[in-house]
Amino acid sequence: MFQILEITVDELKTHKKEYTLVDVRESHELTGPEGQIEGVILATLGTPLTHFLDSTDPDEKYIFICRSGKRSAYACELAHAYGILKTYNLKGGMLAWNGKANLEKKNL
């Protein structure tokens, strides 16, 4: 059974340059309240994601991102089926990313 590996917001912030970030949400969600992480590639679940997986380097490390972590977990499973094994799910998705950012602002 495939185990989905997760990465926390803190880990992503520390090691962001080591990964390709792939957001699997709909394009309108990237401009919505959760926004997006700078440098993400949009590969919406469905045909866009499968096209991305067909054309990607299986030796790279990928972090899949969505609003809460559910769709991106599915994207990790799908990537694994395509032979892309270095995949990580952003734990808590953009809700966690923005929650961390809001906490950091409060502590300034």
Buried (B, 14 or more C-beta within 10 A) or exposed (E): EEEBBBBBBEBBEEEEEEBBBBBBBBEEBBEEEBEBBEEBBBBBBEEBBEEBBEEBEEEEBBBBBBBBBEBBBBBBEBBBEBEBBBBBBBBBBBBBBBEBEEEEEEEE
